[in-house]
Amino acid sequence: MANTSARMLRLLSLLQTHRYWPGGELAERLEVSPRTLRRDVDRLRELGYPVDAARGVAGGYQLQAGAAVPPLLLDDEEAVAIAVGLRSAAAGAVAGFEETSVRALAKVIQLLPPRLRRRIDALQAVTAPGVFGGGPTLDAASLTTIAMACRGEERLRFDYTPREGETMRRHVEPHRLVSLGRRWYLVAWDLDRGDWRSFRVDRLTGPALTGARFRPRDLPGGDPVAWLRARLATIPNRYDVSVLIHAPAEVVRSFVGQWAAVEPLPDGSSRLRMSVDDLGWPVMLLGVLAAPFTVESPEELRDQLRTTGEALVRGAA
């Protein structure tokens, strides 16, 4: 194998099986001398791959776990499995890993050939992640496109339908995808309005990369999550929910995650606060939590709980 780079990639691929390779067998696979094999192993170590070596007649090599994560080599099946898994995690299948999964997915997708992207899209089309609590349905391909635009600092066009109003074409410089509760938001500089805006991804359709690069602007405050929370606080929702729950705050948080604010109280109970358009979500949370509670507001939540409870009792009779 004359090409040194190709030979080292082949060596790395073999070592990443994590089996122990006798030196003679490994050199034979690569069609090189034992001396050349030793030099290639030394190059991998310089790149951060911890390769253990055993000397002697039965000597050989094995790749061990290191302190950092060096680049991985994946075969087709492994790459497809990782991309599909990341899409499920991005949709909320693994609480707390949504944003990290989207960033990783953007990196993986950019490196995949078209034939593998088609396989991933086909698998995604016939599977449905079971996400606790449901939430708006997101198109995984759209989410990936937006993440790639953010990472590549590339302008983006899409159609957007606000809560009240008609669908409009938007042209933005994407800054960051943010996951809050059951929803994804795009924080971006709106080129037509000359200001920072947030867009709910489930109300966004047809995102398309434009090929035009841009120099990132400084987001006010620097923290996209804090900026988005402050912006959403100025947008009135239909219901402000407050519920006194007779359970420790840490127990309640383990159920609600980021989907509500939980305040610990001196007597060991807690107060749950949410701002929602649909009371079905707090009703479901309180039902799953199964702890004694007292609704403080709104009155409509009491009515919704009563109606739901009666329906459940009738169904269980």
Backbone bond lengths (Angstrom), bond angles and torsions (degrees), N, CA, C in turn:
res aa  C-N    CA-C-N  psi(-1)  N-CA   C-N-CA  omega(-1)  CA-C   N-CA-C  phi
1 M - - - 1.457 - - 1.523 107.66 -
2 A 1.354 117.84 100.66 1.445 122.61 -169.83 1.531 112.53 -73.77
3 N 1.311 118.81 -34.71 1.451 122.50 -175.63 1.526 109.59 -77.22
4 T 1.351 115.59 114.20 1.468 119.90 -175.72 1.525 111.96 -62.72
5 S 1.349 117.50 -43.24 1.463 120.65 -178.62 1.525 111.11 -62.94
6 A 1.329 115.91 -44.53 1.461 119.95 179.22 1.520 110.72 -63.88
7 R 1.321 116.10 -37.74 1.471 120.01 -179.29 1.526 110.38 -67.01
8 M 1.343 116.85 -39.89 1.466 119.45 179.63 1.524 111.70 -68.33
9 L 1.330 116.47 -35.78 1.464 118.68 175.64 1.523 110.76 -64.36
10 R 1.304 116.20 -40.27 1.463 120.35 177.53 1.529 110.41 -64.76
11 L 1.331 117.09 -41.43 1.462 121.40 177.36 1.531 110.36 -61.41
12 L 1.336 116.44 -45.57 1.449 120.14 179.81 1.526 111.57 -62.58
13 S 1.320 116.62 -40.45 1.453 120.66 178.67 1.524 111.21 -60.85
14 L 1.305 116.87 -41.21 1.462 120.68 179.11 1.533 111.04 -68.50
15 L 1.330 117.07 -42.43 1.460 120.17 -178.82 1.517 112.21 -67.32
16 Q 1.341 117.57 -29.67 1.461 120.24 -177.38 1.531 113.28 -73.76
17 T 1.317 117.01 -1.69 1.466 118.91 170.24 1.524 110.62 -74.02
18 H 1.355 116.19 -12.17 1.470 124.06 178.68 1.524 112.92 63.62
19 R 1.307 117.86 20.30 1.455 119.28 170.62 1.528 108.75 -91.96
20 Y 1.316 115.86 164.25 1.464 120.75 176.81 1.526 108.53 -85.50
21 W 1.324 116.23 126.36 1.463 121.42 -178.30 1.525 110.33 -108.36
22 P 1.336 119.53 115.81 1.466 120.16 170.77 1.523 109.70 -58.42
23 G 1.331 116.50 139.43 1.454 120.56 -175.54 1.521 113.43 -56.05
24 G 1.321 116.14 -41.72 1.461 119.17 -178.48 1.522 111.95 -64.26
25 E 1.345 116.96 -42.92 1.461 120.68 -179.52 1.520 110.99 -66.31
26 L 1.331 116.72 -39.55 1.461 120.32 -179.50 1.524 110.62 -66.93
27 A 1.330 117.15 -43.07 1.460 120.77 178.23 1.525 111.04 -62.97
28 E 1.331 116.46 -37.82 1.465 120.57 178.75 1.535 110.70 -66.38
29 R 1.327 116.93 -41.40 1.464 120.27 178.13 1.529 111.33 -59.74
30 L 1.330 115.85 -38.49 1.461 120.92 -176.15 1.531 112.46 -89.73
31 E 1.331 115.39 -7.23 1.465 121.17 179.74 1.519 111.60 59.96
32 V 1.350 114.85 46.60 1.463 120.98 178.64 1.520 108.68 -133.68
33 S 1.332 115.91 170.06 1.458 121.03 176.35 1.521 109.86 -81.40
34 P 1.344 118.28 159.19 1.473 120.68 176.12 1.527 112.83 -56.36
35 R 1.338 116.76 -33.45 1.468 120.47 179.45 1.531 110.77 -66.11
36 T 1.341 116.12 -44.21 1.471 120.04 178.22 1.521 110.72 -64.32
37 L 1.331 115.95 -38.41 1.464 120.00 178.23 1.519 110.48 -61.06
38 R 1.339 117.64 -42.26 1.464 120.73 179.61 1.527 110.68 -62.53
39 R 1.338 116.87 -40.72 1.469 120.20 178.54 1.537 110.96 -63.74
40 D 1.331 116.68 -41.28 1.465 119.99 179.68 1.533 111.38 -65.30
41 V 1.328 115.84 -38.80 1.468 119.88 177.22 1.527 110.16 -63.49
42 D 1.330 117.09 -40.85 1.463 120.24 177.49 1.529 111.00 -62.20
43 R 1.328 117.79 -37.72 1.472 120.57 178.33 1.534 110.56 -64.71
44 L 1.332 116.55 -40.75 1.463 119.61 177.81 1.523 110.82 -62.65
45 R 1.321 117.30 -39.19 1.466 120.13 178.32 1.526 110.85 -63.38
46 E 1.333 116.84 -38.59 1.462 120.70 178.37 1.533 111.18 -63.76
47 L 1.332 116.52 -28.80 1.461 121.46 179.09 1.522 112.75 -84.31
48 G 1.336 117.75 -1.61 1.456 120.99 176.20 1.513 115.09 104.36
49 Y 1.327 118.70 5.56 1.464 120.70 178.82 1.522 108.81 -90.46
50 P 1.356 117.99 117.51 1.471 120.39 -178.84 1.527 111.52 -79.64
51 V 1.311 116.59 96.66 1.466 121.92 -179.20 1.527 108.46 -101.85
52 D 1.332 116.18 118.90 1.461 121.09 175.68 1.518 109.74 -85.03
53 A 1.338 115.89 143.82 1.462 121.33 179.39 1.525 109.56 -127.50
54 A 1.326 115.35 138.88 1.472 121.81 174.75 1.524 107.53 -116.02
55 R 1.317 116.50 128.89 1.462 120.79 -177.99 1.530 111.04 -89.03
56 G 1.318 115.25 172.14 1.449 120.97 177.56 1.515 112.57 102.67
57 V 1.332 114.22 -175.94 1.469 120.50 -176.66 1.517 110.93 -60.88
58 A 1.338 117.53 -39.85 1.460 121.53 -179.11 1.533 111.58 -96.90
59 G 1.337 115.54 20.68 1.461 120.09 -176.50 1.514 112.58 -65.11
60 G 1.326 114.72 158.18 1.456 118.89 -179.61 1.514 111.39 -171.77
61 Y 1.339 115.62 -163.72 1.469 121.08 -173.24 1.524 110.88 -136.27
62 Q 1.331 114.86 148.76 1.456 120.84 176.48 1.522 109.21 -151.09
63 L 1.342 116.58 137.12 1.459 122.46 178.84 1.525 109.29 -85.05
64 Q 1.329 115.28 127.20 1.457 120.35 -179.45 1.527 110.41 -109.55
65 A 1.341 115.50 164.88 1.471 120.11 175.64 1.515 108.97 -68.89
66 G 1.332 116.82 140.35 1.451 121.21 -177.99 1.515 112.12 -114.66
67 A 1.355 115.25 -174.33 1.454 120.80 -179.26 1.524 111.96 -81.88
68 A 1.339 117.13 -19.47 1.462 122.00 179.41 1.513 108.80 -125.37
69 V 1.324 116.28 175.11 1.461 120.78 -179.40 1.530 108.83 -107.86
70 P 1.322 118.82 98.98 1.462 120.34 176.62 1.529 109.95 -75.53
71 P 1.342 117.98 168.13 1.470 120.17 179.70 1.524 112.12 -57.77
72 L 1.342 115.59 144.64 1.461 121.60 -179.78 1.522 110.21 -105.10
73 L 1.299 114.99 150.94 1.459 121.17 169.75 1.519 107.63 -108.25
74 L 1.327 116.93 127.09 1.456 121.66 -176.93 1.518 109.75 -122.78
75 D 1.339 116.20 142.36 1.455 118.18 171.24 1.528 108.47 -83.51
76 D 1.342 116.41 176.56 1.465 120.68 -174.25 1.521 112.40 -58.16
77 E 1.329 116.87 -46.71 1.454 120.39 -177.12 1.526 111.54 -64.12
78 E 1.333 116.65 -39.87 1.465 120.41 179.78 1.531 110.94 -66.24
79 A 1.328 116.70 -41.70 1.463 120.51 -179.82 1.529 111.18 -63.46
80 V 1.329 116.97 -42.89 1.469 120.97 178.71 1.527 110.01 -63.71
81 A 1.324 117.13 -43.77 1.466 120.88 -178.95 1.529 111.12 -62.43
82 I 1.325 117.14 -41.88 1.463 120.61 -179.86 1.523 110.54 -65.66
83 A 1.339 117.50 -44.47 1.465 120.65 -178.45 1.526 111.45 -63.76
84 V 1.324 117.24 -42.76 1.473 120.27 179.47 1.525 110.05 -65.50
85 G 1.327 117.01 -42.12 1.460 120.51 178.40 1.516 112.28 -63.25
86 L 1.336 117.01 -40.53 1.461 120.54 178.66 1.520 111.41 -65.79
87 R 1.336 116.93 -37.41 1.464 119.46 177.65 1.527 111.20 -63.56
88 S 1.327 116.74 -39.91 1.466 119.74 178.05 1.520 110.95 -65.25
89 A 1.344 116.45 -42.14 1.464 119.98 178.73 1.522 110.98 -65.62
90 A 1.340 116.88 -37.55 1.461 120.50 178.85 1.523 111.19 -64.29
91 A 1.319 116.63 -30.48 1.466 120.72 -179.90 1.521 112.15 -78.12
92 G 1.340 116.90 -4.01 1.460 119.79 177.00 1.503 114.77 106.70
93 A 1.341 117.83 10.12 1.457 120.11 -179.43 1.526 111.46 -66.68
94 V 1.340 117.09 -26.65 1.458 121.76 177.03 1.520 107.47 -121.66
95 A 1.314 117.51 102.82 1.464 121.78 -174.73 1.520 111.01 -58.95
96 G 1.329 116.16 134.67 1.451 121.92 177.29 1.516 114.44 91.63
97 F 1.330 117.94 -8.47 1.460 120.64 -177.32 1.530 112.39 -114.21
98 E 1.340 117.80 12.58 1.464 119.64 -174.19 1.526 112.00 -62.01
99 E 1.342 117.57 -52.35 1.462 120.22 -175.65 1.522 111.45 -67.79
100 T 1.334 116.67 -41.77 1.459 119.72 178.18 1.523 110.84 -60.82
101 S 1.324 116.58 -39.51 1.467 120.97 -179.72 1.519 111.67 -65.00
102 V 1.340 117.17 -39.50 1.470 119.63 179.09 1.522 110.68 -66.05
103 R 1.330 117.77 -41.53 1.466 119.58 178.84 1.519 111.08 -62.52
104 A 1.324 116.26 -44.16 1.461 119.72 178.75 1.523 111.26 -65.68
105 L 1.337 116.32 -39.27 1.462 120.67 -179.67 1.527 110.97 -62.60
106 A 1.337 116.48 -40.71 1.467 119.66 179.25 1.530 111.12 -60.21
107 K 1.326 117.01 -39.58 1.463 120.22 178.96 1.527 111.21 -67.32
108 V 1.332 116.48 -43.16 1.468 120.23 -178.16 1.521 110.84 -66.16
109 I 1.341 117.58 -46.82 1.457 121.78 -175.97 1.516 111.59 -61.62
110 Q 1.343 117.48 -38.14 1.463 120.87 -179.04 1.522 112.59 -61.51
111 L 1.319 116.57 -26.33 1.464 120.58 -176.24 1.520 113.46 -94.08
112 L 1.334 118.03 -9.13 1.460 120.26 -174.00 1.530 111.60 -84.82
113 P 1.314 117.31 140.65 1.466 120.07 174.57 1.522 110.24 -70.71
114 P 1.343 117.86 158.22 1.475 121.44 -177.14 1.521 114.10 -54.08
115 R 1.332 118.00 -36.05 1.469 119.83 -177.19 1.523 111.01 -64.15
116 L 1.334 117.93 -34.67 1.461 120.24 178.55 1.522 110.95 -76.94
117 R 1.324 117.14 -33.71 1.472 119.28 176.79 1.522 110.38 -62.38
118 R 1.337 115.74 -39.05 1.469 119.40 178.83 1.524 110.73 -64.74
119 R 1.320 117.63 -38.28 1.464 121.03 178.33 1.526 110.63 -64.93
120 I 1.329 116.62 -40.98 1.462 120.71 179.92 1.521 110.30 -64.93
121 D 1.346 116.56 -44.48 1.471 120.26 179.17 1.527 111.01 -62.03
122 A 1.337 116.41 -38.90 1.464 119.84 -179.89 1.523 111.05 -66.46
123 L 1.329 116.82 -42.18 1.464 120.30 177.76 1.522 111.02 -63.71
124 Q 1.333 116.58 -42.30 1.455 120.36 -178.78 1.528 111.46 -65.04
125 A 1.332 116.05 -32.46 1.465 120.36 -176.96 1.526 112.29 -68.39
126 V 1.313 117.10 -25.30 1.464 119.66 -175.67 1.527 112.37 -109.96
127 T 1.342 117.10 10.99 1.458 120.57 177.24 1.518 109.05 -126.78
128 A 1.314 115.92 153.45 1.461 121.08 179.71 1.517 108.71 -133.95
129 P 1.358 118.36 117.58 1.468 119.80 179.41 1.513 111.21 -69.00
130 G 1.331 115.92 138.29 1.459 119.73 176.66 1.506 110.09 -89.20
131 V 1.328 116.97 95.51 1.454 121.64 -176.60 1.512 109.62 -101.80
132 F 1.308 116.34 124.33 1.467 121.41 -179.54 1.527 109.01 -57.08
133 G 1.331 115.60 127.54 1.442 119.78 175.07 1.505 114.48 90.11
134 G 1.328 117.43 -4.69 1.447 118.99 179.14 1.506 111.70 64.41
135 G 1.336 116.94 -131.62 1.448 121.16 -177.82 1.502 109.58 115.99
136 P 1.334 116.55 173.54 1.457 119.87 -179.01 1.518 111.71 -59.16
137 T 1.328 116.51 141.01 1.455 121.21 177.96 1.525 109.72 -77.63
138 L 1.323 116.65 130.11 1.457 121.73 -179.79 1.508 110.42 -113.49
139 D 1.319 115.76 143.68 1.450 121.24 173.98 1.522 107.73 -84.50
140 A 1.331 116.74 117.88 1.467 120.67 -174.92 1.522 111.76 -62.19
141 A 1.338 117.31 -37.13 1.462 120.10 -179.97 1.527 110.55 -65.24
142 S 1.336 117.04 -38.28 1.460 120.26 178.22 1.523 110.71 -65.40
143 L 1.334 116.20 -43.40 1.450 120.35 179.46 1.530 110.84 -60.33
144 T 1.325 115.94 -40.91 1.458 120.49 178.93 1.520 111.23 -65.87
145 T 1.337 117.00 -42.76 1.466 120.76 179.52 1.520 111.21 -59.99
146 I 1.341 116.53 -43.22 1.462 120.59 179.86 1.531 110.05 -64.92
147 A 1.330 116.60 -42.67 1.465 120.15 179.48 1.524 111.06 -62.25
148 M 1.322 117.58 -39.80 1.466 121.10 178.62 1.523 110.67 -66.22
149 A 1.335 117.51 -36.34 1.460 120.87 178.03 1.525 110.74 -66.02
150 C 1.334 116.58 -41.54 1.469 120.53 177.67 1.524 110.54 -62.56
151 R 1.319 115.52 -47.43 1.460 120.01 -176.77 1.522 111.87 -68.19
152 G 1.339 117.17 -38.35 1.455 120.98 -177.72 1.509 114.52 -88.37
153 E 1.352 117.96 1.38 1.469 122.65 -178.81 1.527 110.13 51.38
154 E 1.340 113.81 56.59 1.464 121.83 -176.87 1.527 109.66 -124.05
155 R 1.316 116.41 133.38 1.463 120.95 -178.54 1.524 111.29 -63.14
156 L 1.333 114.69 150.24 1.456 121.40 -170.68 1.526 109.36 -130.92
157 R 1.338 116.38 141.63 1.466 122.42 172.35 1.521 108.90 -119.78
158 F 1.342 115.85 144.15 1.461 120.43 178.09 1.521 108.97 -163.33
159 D 1.341 115.11 165.58 1.454 121.63 173.32 1.521 107.99 -96.28
160 Y 1.343 116.23 137.74 1.457 119.32 -176.78 1.518 110.30 -133.37
161 T 1.336 115.09 133.84 1.466 122.00 178.47 1.520 108.89 -114.48
162 P 1.331 119.45 106.27 1.467 121.02 178.63 1.516 111.45 -69.66
163 R 1.326 116.17 172.17 1.457 120.30 -178.56 1.523 111.12 -58.78
164 E 1.295 116.09 -39.65 1.462 120.97 176.79 1.530 107.82 -129.45
165 G 1.305 116.71 112.47 1.451 119.85 -179.83 1.507 112.30 143.38
166 E 1.327 115.76 177.86 1.451 121.84 -178.07 1.525 110.74 -94.57
167 T 1.326 115.14 157.99 1.459 121.59 178.00 1.524 109.88 -66.01
168 M 1.333 115.65 134.98 1.458 121.28 -179.82 1.520 110.16 -134.39
169 R 1.316 116.05 151.87 1.453 122.24 175.91 1.523 108.83 -79.73
170 R 1.335 117.79 131.55 1.461 121.32 -179.71 1.522 109.95 -121.63
171 H 1.324 115.71 147.54 1.461 123.36 -179.85 1.523 106.89 -129.92
172 V 1.336 117.35 115.63 1.459 119.97 -170.01 1.524 111.95 -135.76
173 E 1.340 113.40 163.88 1.466 121.96 167.32 1.526 106.09 -105.05
174 P 1.325 118.25 102.65 1.478 121.05 -174.04 1.524 111.22 -69.34
175 H 1.329 114.48 136.22 1.463 119.79 -179.06 1.524 111.86 -106.94
176 R 1.334 117.10 -54.08 1.464 119.78 -176.58 1.522 111.06 -158.72
177 L 1.322 116.28 144.46 1.459 122.86 168.90 1.519 107.71 -90.37
178 V 1.324 116.58 132.56 1.463 121.19 -178.80 1.526 109.01 -127.41
179 S 1.328 115.86 132.61 1.458 121.39 177.17 1.527 108.85 -102.65
180 L 1.340 115.61 119.94 1.460 121.30 176.18 1.515 108.34 -128.43
181 G 1.334 115.93 120.24 1.453 119.82 -179.01 1.511 110.73 61.59
182 R 1.333 116.76 -126.41 1.468 120.77 -179.65 1.512 111.86 -96.42
183 R 1.341 118.40 9.52 1.454 120.27 -172.57 1.517 112.19 -123.41
184 W 1.338 114.99 151.47 1.453 123.42 172.64 1.525 108.57 -105.71
185 Y 1.335 115.54 140.51 1.454 121.78 176.99 1.527 109.23 -128.09
186 L 1.328 115.19 144.34 1.457 121.20 171.16 1.522 108.21 -103.13
187 V 1.322 116.18 122.45 1.461 121.76 173.20 1.521 106.84 -95.80
188 A 1.337 117.07 124.01 1.460 120.25 -172.82 1.524 111.27 -151.65
189 W 1.335 115.40 159.30 1.455 122.00 171.79 1.525 107.67 -89.15
190 D 1.332 116.64 116.99 1.460 122.08 -178.74 1.526 108.76 -81.34
191 L 1.331 116.50 113.85 1.454 121.22 -175.61 1.523 112.43 -68.62
192 D 1.331 117.32 -31.98 1.460 120.25 -179.02 1.524 111.85 -75.96
193 R 1.337 117.07 -32.39 1.467 120.84 -177.24 1.514 113.00 -100.64
194 G 1.334 116.79 -9.38 1.456 120.32 177.57 1.508 114.15 62.32
195 D 1.337 116.78 39.92 1.461 120.12 -177.66 1.525 109.09 -158.66
196 W 1.336 114.91 165.68 1.459 120.53 176.22 1.520 109.85 -75.09
197 R 1.334 116.15 139.72 1.453 122.28 179.60 1.525 109.15 -140.00
198 S 1.335 115.39 157.65 1.468 121.45 171.92 1.519 108.20 -117.27
199 F 1.343 116.14 143.96 1.460 122.01 -178.04 1.519 109.15 -131.63
200 R 1.329 116.72 126.49 1.460 119.78 172.97 1.517 108.93 -70.36
201 V 1.329 116.06 126.72 1.460 119.83 -173.91 1.526 112.10 -67.03
202 D 1.358 117.27 -30.11 1.456 118.71 179.91 1.532 112.14 -72.61
203 R 1.323 117.61 -11.50 1.467 121.07 175.66 1.526 111.70 -101.77
204 L 1.280 116.13 8.86 1.462 123.19 -174.73 1.527 108.91 -111.10
205 T 1.320 117.55 133.23 1.467 120.41 -179.07 1.527 110.65 -132.95
206 G 1.326 114.65 151.92 1.459 121.57 174.22 1.509 115.82 61.84
207 P 1.350 119.70 40.79 1.472 118.23 178.58 1.530 110.56 -63.94
208 A 1.332 115.84 135.04 1.466 120.53 -177.25 1.521 109.60 -136.01
209 L 1.322 116.12 131.25 1.457 121.52 174.50 1.524 108.88 -69.83
210 T 1.335 117.09 137.25 1.466 120.89 -177.14 1.514 113.12 -96.51
211 G 1.332 117.26 -16.18 1.455 120.23 -176.27 1.520 113.01 85.80
212 A 1.345 117.60 -8.29 1.470 121.95 -179.09 1.528 109.67 -90.46
213 R 1.320 116.32 120.44 1.465 120.91 178.82 1.524 110.23 -85.07
214 F 1.343 115.54 161.75 1.452 119.93 178.84 1.526 109.65 -146.60
215 R 1.324 114.86 158.60 1.457 120.45 174.95 1.528 107.91 -90.16
216 P 1.338 118.91 120.73 1.468 121.04 -175.22 1.527 112.67 -57.63
217 R 1.326 115.68 137.15 1.461 122.56 174.81 1.527 109.30 -86.96
218 D 1.311 115.48 162.37 1.467 121.17 177.92 1.523 109.42 -85.24
219 L 1.322 116.23 119.33 1.455 121.12 176.92 1.525 109.49 -72.32
220 P 1.338 119.57 132.90 1.466 120.70 178.35 1.525 111.86 -53.34
221 G 1.308 116.55 124.10 1.464 121.49 -179.49 1.512 113.19 87.46
222 G 1.324 117.19 -22.49 1.452 121.42 175.46 1.518 116.34 82.47
223 D 1.333 117.72 -19.91 1.470 121.31 -177.09 1.525 109.10 -104.96
224 P 1.345 118.95 110.02 1.465 120.22 -176.85 1.521 113.73 -64.47
225 V 1.342 117.60 -32.55 1.460 120.07 179.75 1.525 110.02 -68.67
226 A 1.337 116.76 -46.55 1.462 120.15 178.99 1.525 110.54 -63.86
227 W 1.335 116.74 -40.36 1.466 120.20 179.06 1.519 110.54 -61.66
228 L 1.335 116.51 -44.33 1.458 120.19 -178.43 1.524 111.21 -66.62
229 R 1.334 117.02 -42.95 1.468 119.62 178.89 1.528 110.72 -59.50
230 A 1.333 116.28 -43.11 1.460 119.78 179.94 1.522 111.10 -64.34
231 R 1.324 116.42 -38.85 1.464 119.94 179.78 1.526 111.06 -68.09
232 L 1.322 116.47 -43.66 1.469 119.28 -178.87 1.524 111.46 -66.44
233 A 1.327 116.42 -28.10 1.468 119.63 179.58 1.520 111.88 -65.06
234 T 1.336 117.06 -22.14 1.469 120.56 179.45 1.518 112.36 -87.71
235 I 1.344 116.85 -8.16 1.461 120.97 -179.19 1.523 108.53 -98.18
236 P 1.317 119.13 114.26 1.470 120.20 -177.14 1.522 112.12 -69.19
237 N 1.332 116.38 131.80 1.455 121.79 170.85 1.526 108.60 -96.40
238 R 1.287 115.61 171.70 1.456 119.65 -174.19 1.525 112.09 -72.12
239 Y 1.350 116.72 -36.28 1.467 119.98 -175.72 1.538 110.91 -132.45
240 D 1.317 116.89 133.65 1.459 122.93 169.29 1.529 106.93 -104.11
241 V 1.309 115.99 111.56 1.464 122.15 -173.20 1.524 109.99 -97.40
242 S 1.325 116.03 134.14 1.459 122.36 173.33 1.523 107.87 -137.20
243 V 1.341 116.34 123.22 1.461 121.18 -177.03 1.529 109.40 -134.20
244 L 1.318 116.98 128.11 1.461 122.41 173.59 1.527 107.74 -84.54
245 I 1.324 117.32 121.03 1.467 122.25 -176.64 1.527 108.77 -115.69
246 H 1.308 116.12 128.32 1.470 121.56 -178.30 1.531 109.39 -87.15
247 A 1.332 113.42 66.72 1.464 121.85 177.89 1.527 107.25 -158.19
248 P 1.338 117.87 151.57 1.468 120.51 -179.51 1.531 111.95 -60.41
249 A 1.318 115.95 149.43 1.461 121.03 -177.70 1.523 112.18 -59.05
250 E 1.351 116.89 -38.29 1.464 118.42 -178.23 1.526 111.89 -65.61
251 V 1.328 116.71 -32.62 1.462 120.27 177.17 1.525 110.16 -67.89
252 V 1.328 116.60 -44.56 1.466 120.68 -179.80 1.521 110.27 -64.29
253 R 1.339 117.07 -43.75 1.471 120.20 179.92 1.517 111.96 -60.54
254 S 1.328 117.03 -34.00 1.466 119.47 -179.68 1.522 111.66 -64.23
255 F 1.327 117.12 -21.80 1.465 121.26 178.01 1.526 111.74 -92.95
256 V 1.317 117.75 -41.71 1.467 120.04 -170.84 1.518 113.15 -92.87
257 G 1.353 118.55 -19.00 1.452 120.33 178.87 1.519 111.53 58.21
258 Q 1.374 115.76 -130.30 1.463 121.40 -179.34 1.526 112.50 -88.80
259 W 1.321 117.54 1.84 1.459 120.28 -170.14 1.520 113.08 -80.95
260 A 1.326 117.70 -5.36 1.455 120.81 178.24 1.517 108.82 -158.88
261 A 1.328 115.72 159.09 1.459 120.92 174.81 1.520 108.77 -91.37
262 V 1.330 116.82 134.27 1.467 121.84 -178.61 1.522 108.43 -122.04
263 E 1.319 116.17 121.89 1.466 122.67 -177.35 1.527 109.70 -108.78
264 P 1.337 118.36 120.92 1.473 119.84 177.13 1.528 110.52 -72.36
265 L 1.324 116.67 143.56 1.464 122.32 179.90 1.530 110.14 -114.29
266 P 1.324 117.81 154.12 1.477 121.19 -174.45 1.524 114.19 -57.97
267 D 1.326 118.68 -29.69 1.462 120.29 -176.82 1.529 113.28 -85.52
268 G 1.345 117.09 8.20 1.464 120.54 178.66 1.514 113.93 93.26
269 S 1.325 117.74 -7.52 1.465 120.48 175.05 1.530 109.01 -88.28
270 S 1.321 117.58 -169.91 1.462 120.33 -177.46 1.518 109.77 -151.97
271 R 1.311 114.35 162.83 1.468 120.24 177.91 1.531 108.51 -120.33
272 L 1.326 115.00 128.24 1.461 121.77 179.22 1.525 109.18 -102.72
273 R 1.332 115.64 131.16 1.464 120.50 179.14 1.527 109.29 -126.35
274 M 1.333 115.97 136.96 1.462 122.26 177.89 1.520 108.75 -144.81
275 S 1.316 116.38 151.19 1.457 121.79 171.48 1.519 106.56 -121.43
276 V 1.345 116.78 112.65 1.461 120.53 -169.51 1.525 111.18 -136.73
277 D 1.320 114.02 158.61 1.462 120.72 172.59 1.530 111.49 -93.88
278 D 1.344 116.18 -21.63 1.468 121.78 -174.38 1.530 108.88 -126.98
279 L 1.312 117.59 120.19 1.466 121.39 -179.10 1.523 112.95 -73.93
280 G 1.312 117.36 -9.88 1.461 119.37 178.02 1.519 112.69 -60.50
281 W 1.336 116.63 -31.31 1.470 119.75 -178.49 1.531 112.11 -68.55
282 P 1.352 121.49 -51.86 1.476 119.02 176.31 1.525 112.82 -63.68
283 V 1.329 118.33 -31.04 1.461 120.23 176.61 1.530 109.99 -61.70
284 M 1.329 116.83 -45.18 1.458 120.41 179.96 1.521 111.21 -64.85
285 L 1.353 117.15 -42.70 1.458 120.28 179.66 1.526 111.69 -60.38
286 L 1.312 116.50 -45.92 1.463 119.99 -179.13 1.524 111.38 -65.80
287 G 1.320 116.99 -35.34 1.457 119.95 177.85 1.514 112.22 -67.04
288 V 1.327 116.88 -42.44 1.469 120.70 -179.70 1.522 110.75 -70.78
289 L 1.328 117.15 -36.76 1.464 120.56 -178.95 1.531 111.42 -63.74
290 A 1.336 117.49 -37.25 1.476 123.25 175.72 1.519 112.96 55.71
291 A 1.339 116.73 39.86 1.467 121.59 175.37 1.529 108.31 -117.08
292 P 1.319 118.40 151.16 1.472 119.78 177.38 1.531 110.49 -59.01
293 F 1.321 117.00 141.81 1.468 119.80 -178.45 1.524 109.95 -151.17
294 T 1.330 114.22 163.99 1.459 122.07 176.28 1.523 108.21 -133.00
295 V 1.324 117.05 122.43 1.463 121.05 179.25 1.525 108.96 -75.95
296 E 1.328 116.08 123.93 1.460 121.42 176.85 1.531 111.08 -93.54
297 S 1.312 116.51 -36.16 1.463 121.49 176.75 1.541 107.98 -170.04
298 P 1.338 116.41 153.98 1.461 129.63 -2.90 1.533 110.62 -89.77
299 E 1.319 115.63 172.24 1.454 120.47 178.64 1.520 111.36 -63.52
300 E 1.329 116.94 -31.86 1.474 120.79 -179.85 1.522 111.88 -62.17
301 L 1.345 116.97 -29.34 1.461 119.46 178.78 1.527 110.63 -66.68
302 R 1.331 117.44 -38.37 1.462 119.88 176.81 1.533 110.37 -60.73
303 D 1.317 115.91 -43.63 1.466 119.69 179.23 1.523 111.15 -62.92
304 Q 1.341 116.12 -41.83 1.466 120.20 -179.06 1.524 110.66 -65.77
305 L 1.325 117.23 -41.42 1.464 120.98 178.31 1.525 111.20 -64.16
306 R 1.320 116.18 -40.95 1.461 120.44 179.79 1.535 110.65 -63.93
307 T 1.320 115.76 -45.12 1.469 120.07 -179.94 1.520 111.20 -63.80
308 T 1.325 116.53 -44.38 1.464 120.91 -179.95 1.517 110.78 -65.24
309 G 1.332 116.78 -42.91 1.461 120.43 179.97 1.519 112.17 -61.96
310 E 1.321 117.02 -42.59 1.467 120.46 178.43 1.524 111.30 -62.61
311 A 1.324 115.58 -39.94 1.460 119.64 178.69 1.521 111.30 -64.76
312 L 1.319 116.79 -39.76 1.472 120.68 179.07 1.522 110.92 -67.00
313 V 1.323 116.51 -40.55 1.471 119.76 178.68 1.523 111.33 -63.49
314 R 1.338 115.77 -43.07 1.463 119.23 177.97 1.516 112.04 -62.22
315 G 1.338 115.65 -39.51 1.461 119.78 -179.75 1.510 112.86 -68.49
316 A 1.350 116.24 -29.32 1.477 120.17 -178.65 1.510 112.06 -86.37
317 A 1.340 118.31 -9.67 1.468 120.68 -176.70 1.519 111.26 -71.94
